[in-house]
Amino acid sequence: MKPARARPPDEIPPIEFFTRWVPEAVAQDPERRRRLGGTHAVVQFELVGDGGGFYGVRIADGSVEGFAGQDPDPDLRVQVDVPTWRELNRGSMSAPEALLRRRVHLHGNFVLALKLHLILG
C-alpha cells in the first residue's frame, strides 16, 4: 500500500507553503518528480481574502521553485479564496468539487491544471 502524501500544517502561511513546503514536498517525492517529468511552466496563484496575495511555482524538469509576487506571463492562473485553499490543503475538499462549486477559477493551460495535484498534493 502506498503511503499517504504529506499534508501541510493546517494554518501554514501561504508564503511558507509556496516558497518552502511545496518545493520540499516535491523534492522528497521521487514519484511526484518523475510524473512531472520534463514539464516547464509557471503557475500563478491568487489567494483572495484575509491573509491572501499572489504566489507562484516554477516547474522545470521535475523540480519546483516557489515565489511570492506576480509573474508577468504565467502558463496557468489559479484564483481561489483563502478558506477554500485551506480546505484543499487539508483534504476536506477535492479540486474537482472546488471547481464544480466555482470556488476555484482557472485561466490558461488546462492540461497543466490537470497536473496541479502532482505539484501541490
N, CA, C and O of each residue as an XYZ file, in Angstrom:
484
protein
N       0.831     -1.175      0.000
C       0.000      0.000      0.000
C       0.882      1.247      0.000
O       1.864      1.325      0.738
N       0.524      2.207     -0.827
C       1.268      3.432     -0.985
C       1.053      4.338      0.232
O      -0.086      4.508      0.667
N       2.131      4.930      0.800
C       1.945      5.819      1.943
C       1.186      7.081      1.538
O       1.271      7.533      0.396
N       0.449      7.637      2.487
C      -0.301      8.871      2.225
C       0.678     10.002      1.968
O       1.752     10.067      2.566
N       0.289     10.879      1.078
C       1.108     12.034      0.780
C       1.093     13.006      1.949
O       0.090     13.137      2.650
N       2.201     13.678      2.149
C       2.303     14.661      3.233
C       1.292     15.781      3.041
O       1.025     16.203      1.917
N       0.743     16.250      4.130
C      -0.180     17.387      4.125
C       0.496     18.536      4.863
O       1.167     18.317      5.872
N       0.326     19.745      4.370
C       0.936     20.883      5.073
C       0.234     21.134      6.404
O      -0.916     20.736      6.587
N       0.925     21.794      7.330
C       0.258     22.170      8.582
C      -0.981     23.014      8.268
O      -0.975     23.808      7.327
N      -2.027     22.839      9.052
C      -3.324     23.454      8.770
C      -3.267     24.978      8.636
O      -3.912     25.535      7.748
N      -2.539     25.637      9.467
C      -2.510     27.112      9.444
C      -1.233     27.666      8.829
O      -0.823     28.779      9.156
N      -0.599     26.907      7.944
C       0.639     27.358      7.319
C       0.388     28.663      6.560
O      -0.587     28.763      5.816
N       1.252     29.660      6.740
C       1.102     30.895      5.957
C       1.344     30.608      4.476
O       2.208     29.799      4.139
N       0.597     31.258      3.593
C       0.778     30.998      2.155
C       2.216     31.164      1.678
O       2.689     30.372      0.863
N       2.915     32.176      2.170
C       4.294     32.373      1.697
C       5.169     31.180      2.050
O       6.017     30.779      1.252
N       4.976     30.611      3.228
C       5.749     29.433      3.622
C       5.327     28.214      2.805
O       6.166     27.402      2.416
N       4.032     28.090      2.549
C       3.530     26.975      1.751
C       4.166     26.963      0.356
O       4.683     25.940     -0.093
N       4.121     28.104     -0.313
C       4.595     28.155     -1.696
C       6.114     28.193     -1.815
O       6.671     27.585     -2.729
N       6.794     28.894     -0.913
C       8.247     29.048     -1.069
C       9.063     27.953     -0.393
O      10.207     27.716     -0.781
N       8.495     27.274      0.618
C       9.254     26.230      1.301
C       8.588     24.862      1.220
O       9.207     23.892      0.784
N       7.314     24.784      1.645
C       6.668     23.484      1.784
C       6.512     22.758      0.449
O       6.893     21.593      0.338
N       5.960     23.421     -0.561
C       5.744     22.762     -1.860
C       7.060     22.301     -2.485
O       7.159     21.139     -2.880
N       8.087     23.177     -2.593
C       9.342     22.691     -3.180
C       9.949     21.503     -2.418
O      10.471     20.574     -3.034
N       9.882     21.533     -1.096
C      10.420     20.423     -0.302
C       9.601     19.144     -0.505
O      10.165     18.056     -0.622
N       8.279     19.276     -0.547
C       7.424     18.100     -0.737
C       7.702     17.435     -2.079
O       7.756     16.208     -2.163
N       7.879     18.232     -3.126
C       8.185     17.674     -4.449
C       9.576     17.055     -4.444
O       9.769     15.960     -4.973
N      10.547     17.744     -3.852
C      11.929     17.248     -3.830
C      12.033     15.906     -3.103
O      12.874     15.077     -3.455
N      11.196     15.686     -2.102
C      11.254     14.464     -1.301
C      10.387     13.330     -1.849
O      10.319     12.262     -1.240
N       9.729     13.542     -2.978
C       8.818     12.540     -3.527
C       9.261     12.150     -4.941
O       8.881     12.815     -5.906
N      10.054     11.087     -5.078
C      10.564     10.701     -6.400
C       9.456     10.426     -7.424
O       9.617     10.731     -8.605
N       8.342      9.855     -6.980
C       7.241      9.561     -7.903
C       6.631     10.858     -8.442
O       6.329     10.966     -9.631
N       6.458     11.820     -7.570
C       5.911     13.111     -7.999
C       6.863     13.774     -8.995
O       6.418     14.298    -10.016
N       8.165     13.757     -8.710
C       9.151     14.349     -9.634
C       9.129     13.626    -10.977
O       9.189     14.260    -12.030
N       9.042     12.305    -10.938
C       9.013     11.527    -12.183
C       7.797     11.890    -13.022
O       7.897     12.058    -14.237
N       6.643     12.009    -12.361
C       5.409     12.295    -13.096
C       5.367     13.727    -13.633
O       4.686     13.993    -14.623
N       6.084     14.648    -12.993
C       6.198     15.998    -13.548
C       7.068     15.987    -14.793
O       6.889     16.797    -15.702
N       8.023     15.046    -14.817
C       8.854     14.851    -15.994
C       9.497     16.122    -16.494
O      10.081     16.885    -15.724
N       9.385     16.342    -17.787
C      10.008     17.486    -18.435
C       9.138     18.728    -18.477
O       9.379     19.623    -19.287
N       8.133     18.797    -17.620
C       7.251     19.962    -17.609
C       8.042     21.230    -17.288
O       8.833     21.266    -16.346
N       7.812     22.260    -18.089
C       8.380     23.588    -17.849
C       7.212     24.555    -17.866
O       6.578     24.750    -18.903
N       6.921     25.163    -16.718
C       5.754     26.044    -16.646
C       5.819     26.909    -15.398
O       6.568     26.642    -14.458
N       5.005     27.954    -15.430
C       4.809     28.815    -14.263
C       3.318     28.819    -13.955
O       2.483     29.063    -14.825
N       3.009     28.543    -12.695
C       1.622     28.584    -12.232
C       1.515     29.712    -11.218
O       2.233     29.734    -10.218
N       0.613     30.647    -11.487
C       0.386     31.805    -10.617
C      -0.877     31.580     -9.809
O      -1.920     31.242    -10.367
N      -0.793     31.765     -8.495
C      -1.942     31.634     -7.602
C      -2.301     33.000     -7.044
O      -1.438     33.750     -6.589
N      -3.588     33.310     -7.087
C      -4.091     34.496     -6.412
C      -5.000     34.008     -5.297
O      -6.091     33.496     -5.545
N      -4.532     34.175     -4.060
C      -5.329     33.808     -2.897
C      -6.083     35.060     -2.464
O      -5.480     36.070     -2.102
N      -7.411     34.977     -2.508
C      -8.274     36.135     -2.260
C      -8.770     36.107     -0.818
O      -9.215     35.073     -0.322
N      -8.688     37.247     -0.161
C      -9.206     37.365      1.197
C      -8.098     37.603      2.201
O      -6.931     37.778      1.851
N      -8.500     37.603      3.455
C      -7.581     37.875      4.555
C      -6.425     36.884      4.557
O      -6.642     35.673      4.600
N      -5.200     37.393      4.510
C      -4.018     36.542      4.500
C      -3.609     36.083      3.118
O      -2.656     35.317      2.976
N      -4.317     36.539      2.096
C      -4.032     36.107      0.729
C      -2.931     36.908      0.074
O      -2.166     37.601      0.744
N      -2.856     36.807     -1.229
C      -1.843     37.503     -2.012
C      -1.534     36.712     -3.264
O      -2.252     35.781     -3.629
N      -0.458     37.097     -3.909
C      -0.019     36.430     -5.136
C       1.210     35.585     -4.847
O       2.176     36.047     -4.239
N       1.152     34.331     -5.297
C       2.238     33.373     -5.110
C       2.329     32.529     -6.367
O       1.393     32.482     -7.164
N       3.447     31.873     -6.537
C       3.561     31.036     -7.713
C       4.581     29.942     -7.560
O       5.336     29.887     -6.590
N       4.582     29.063     -8.558
C       5.572     27.999     -8.640
C       6.093     27.927    -10.068
O       5.343     28.030    -11.038
N       7.407     27.747    -10.158
C       8.065     27.492    -11.436
C       8.439     26.019    -11.451
O       9.093     25.518    -10.537
N       8.015     25.340    -12.500
C       8.250     23.907    -12.632
C       9.255     23.705    -13.760
O       9.087     24.235    -14.859
N      10.300     22.932    -13.475
C      11.300     22.650    -14.506
C      11.945     21.307    -14.224
O      12.572     21.115    -13.182
N      11.791     20.389    -15.147
C      12.463     19.082    -15.092
C      12.282     18.365    -13.765
O      13.250     17.867    -13.191
N      11.058     18.306    -13.276
C      10.762     17.544    -12.071
C      11.027     18.269    -10.774
O      10.868     17.681     -9.704
N      11.426     19.527    -10.831
C      11.616     20.280     -9.592
C      10.689     21.488     -9.589
O      10.192     21.917    -10.631
N      10.471     22.022     -8.402
C       9.561     23.154     -8.231
C      10.250     24.216     -7.387
O      10.864     23.916     -6.363
N      10.138     25.450     -7.830
C      10.626     26.599     -7.075
C       9.429     27.500     -6.806
O       8.701     27.855     -7.734
N       9.217     27.871     -5.554
C       8.109     28.741     -5.207
C       8.554     30.175     -5.069
O       9.723     30.449     -4.796
N       7.611     31.104     -5.258
C       7.932     32.528     -5.115
C       6.699     33.298     -4.667
O       5.566     32.857     -4.857
N       6.943     34.444     -4.074
C       5.870     35.373     -3.722
C       5.847     36.464     -4.787
O       6.893     36.842     -5.314
N       4.663     36.966     -5.102
C       4.531     38.012     -6.102
C       3.909     37.484     -7.385
O       3.472     36.335     -7.469
N       3.884     38.367     -8.386
C       3.249     38.013     -9.650
C       4.277     37.760    -10.729
O       5.311     38.426    -10.785
N       3.993     36.805    -11.579
C       4.782     36.540    -12.776
C       4.078     37.254    -13.923
O       2.850     37.206    -14.000
N       4.812     37.916    -14.820
C       4.154     38.662    -15.895
C       3.463     37.790    -16.944
O       2.558     38.263    -17.632
N       3.871     36.534    -17.077
C       3.307     35.699    -18.141
C       3.202     34.226    -17.711
O       3.868     33.363    -18.283
N       2.365     33.944    -16.704
C       2.261     32.545    -16.265
C       1.534     31.686    -17.296
O       0.757     32.188    -18.109
N       1.801     30.396    -17.247
C       1.120     29.447    -18.123
C      -0.290     29.148    -17.620
O      -1.183     28.819    -18.400
N      -0.476     29.268    -16.306
C      -1.772     28.999    -15.694
C      -1.961     29.943    -14.517
O      -1.054     30.139    -13.708
N      -3.155     30.524    -14.433
C      -3.531     31.352    -13.278
C      -4.630     30.613    -12.521
O      -5.592     30.116    -13.108
N      -4.459     30.555    -11.196
C      -5.428     29.909    -10.321
C      -5.885     30.947     -9.310
O      -5.074     31.501     -8.568
N      -7.178     31.206     -9.284
C      -7.738     32.141     -8.307
C      -8.609     31.342     -7.343
O      -9.488     30.588     -7.760
N      -8.351     31.520     -6.051
C      -9.075     30.779     -5.025
C      -9.101     31.618     -3.758
O      -8.139     32.325     -3.459
N     -10.205     31.542     -3.008
C     -10.247     32.271     -1.743
C      -9.462     31.483     -0.689
O      -9.291     30.268     -0.794
N      -8.993     32.207      0.326
C      -8.140     31.597      1.348
C      -8.826     30.421      2.063
O      -8.189     29.381      2.232
N     -10.102     30.538      2.492
C     -10.731     29.386      3.151
C     -10.792     28.135      2.265
O     -10.589     27.025      2.757
N     -11.066     28.301      0.976
C     -11.087     27.150      0.062
C      -9.692     26.575     -0.096
O      -9.527     25.355     -0.111
N      -8.684     27.431     -0.215
C      -7.294     26.978     -0.317
C      -6.933     26.117      0.892
O      -6.284     25.081      0.751
N      -7.353     26.548      2.069
C      -7.072     25.768      3.292
C      -7.813     24.418      3.267
O      -7.256     23.395      3.663
N      -9.064     24.425      2.802
C      -9.818     23.165      2.699
C      -9.140     22.201      1.723
O      -9.056     21.002      1.988
N      -8.665     22.720      0.612
C      -7.963     21.888     -0.364
C      -6.684     21.306      0.242
O      -6.376     20.132      0.039
N      -5.945     22.128      0.984
C      -4.703     21.669      1.613
C      -4.952     20.558      2.624
O      -4.192     19.593      2.697
N      -6.020     20.701      3.401
C      -6.251     19.686      4.446
C      -6.961     18.453      3.895
O      -7.086     17.447      4.592
N      -7.427     18.525      2.645
C      -8.076     17.378      2.030
C      -9.555     17.275      2.338
O     -10.177     16.257      2.036
N     -10.134     18.313      2.937
C     -11.566     18.261      3.242
C     -12.418     18.666      2.038
O     -13.643     18.558      2.083
N     -11.778     19.129      0.966
C     -12.459     19.415     -0.299
C     -11.528     18.979     -1.421
O     -10.321     19.216     -1.367
N     -12.095     18.343     -2.431
C     -11.290     17.923     -3.581
C     -11.245     19.045     -4.613
O     -12.116     19.915     -4.636
N     -10.238     19.017     -5.451
C     -10.126     20.016     -6.513
C     -11.328     19.974     -7.462
O     -11.857     21.031     -7.804
N     -11.784     18.776     -7.904
C     -12.968     18.756     -8.767
C     -14.193     19.386     -8.090
O     -14.956     20.112     -8.729
N     -14.374     19.104     -6.798
C     -15.504     19.696     -6.076
C     -15.382     21.218     -6.034
O     -16.367     21.925     -6.245
N     -14.180     21.725     -5.764
C     -13.964     23.175     -5.714
C     -14.249     23.815     -7.070
O     -14.820     24.903     -7.134
N     -13.857     23.148     -8.148
C     -14.136     23.666     -9.492
C     -15.636     23.670     -9.778
O     -16.178     24.651    -10.289
N     -16.297     22.571     -9.445
C     -17.739     22.484     -9.690
C     -18.520     23.526     -8.880
O     -19.536     24.046     -9.341
N     -18.046     23.819     -7.696
C     -18.707     24.826     -6.853
C     -18.278     26.250     -7.208
O     -18.721     27.218     -6.589
N     -17.413     26.359     -8.208
C     -16.897     27.648     -8.677
C     -16.157     28.409     -7.578
O     -16.239     29.632     -7.470
N     -15.436     27.643     -6.773
C     -14.623     28.245     -5.716
C     -13.171     28.358     -6.141
O     -12.364     28.995     -5.464
N     -12.840     27.733     -7.271
C     -11.521     27.845     -7.886
C     -11.753     28.243     -9.338
O     -12.607     27.680    -10.023
N     -10.974     29.230     -9.795
C     -11.089     29.697    -11.180
C      -9.734     29.516    -11.855
O      -8.703     29.924    -11.321
N      -9.747     28.901    -13.032
C      -8.534     28.619    -13.789
C      -8.541     29.414    -15.081
O      -9.575     29.550    -15.735
N      -7.363     29.945    -15.447
C      -7.207     30.683    -16.698
C      -5.870     30.285    -17.301
O      -4.824     30.459    -16.676
N      -5.904     29.753    -18.511
C      -4.654     29.391    -19.170
C      -4.627     27.941    -19.579
O      -5.621     27.406    -20.069
N      -3.498     27.307    -19.381
C      -3.219     25.951    -19.834
C      -3.953     24.929    -18.959
O      -3.513     24.619    -17.852
N      -5.068     24.413    -19.464
C      -5.874     23.478    -18.673
C      -5.223     22.096    -18.557
O      -5.506     21.365    -17.608
N      -4.366     21.731    -19.494
C      -3.616     20.479    -19.357
C      -2.691     20.587    -18.150
O      -2.543     19.633    -17.386
N      -2.076     21.737    -17.983
C      -1.242     21.984    -16.812
C      -2.080     21.929    -15.540
O      -1.612     21.442    -14.511
N      -3.299     22.418    -15.601
C      -4.187     22.379    -14.427
C      -4.393     20.943    -13.957
O      -4.532     20.700    -12.759
N      -4.413     19.997    -14.880
C      -4.584     18.593    -14.512
C      -3.384     18.056    -13.737
O      -3.500     17.064    -13.018
N      -2.224     18.712    -13.883
C      -1.009     18.274    -13.193
C      -0.862     18.926    -11.815
O       0.066     18.590    -11.079
N      -1.750     19.843    -11.454
C      -1.599     20.549    -10.183
C      -1.497     19.603     -8.993
O      -0.737     19.863     -8.060
N      -2.248     18.518     -9.017
C      -2.201     17.586     -7.891
C      -0.812     16.974     -7.736
O      -0.439     16.571     -6.634
N      -0.041     16.898     -8.820
C       1.319     16.372     -8.741
C       2.239     17.356     -8.014
O       3.223     16.965     -7.387
N       1.895     18.626     -8.114
C       2.724     19.659     -7.509
C       2.307     19.894     -6.062
O       3.138     19.897     -5.154
N       1.011     20.090     -5.866
C       0.511     20.514     -4.570
C       0.056     19.381     -3.676
O      -0.119     19.576     -2.473
N      -0.136     18.217     -4.231
C      -0.536     17.088     -3.402
C      -1.985     16.731     -3.548
O      -2.458     15.794     -2.905
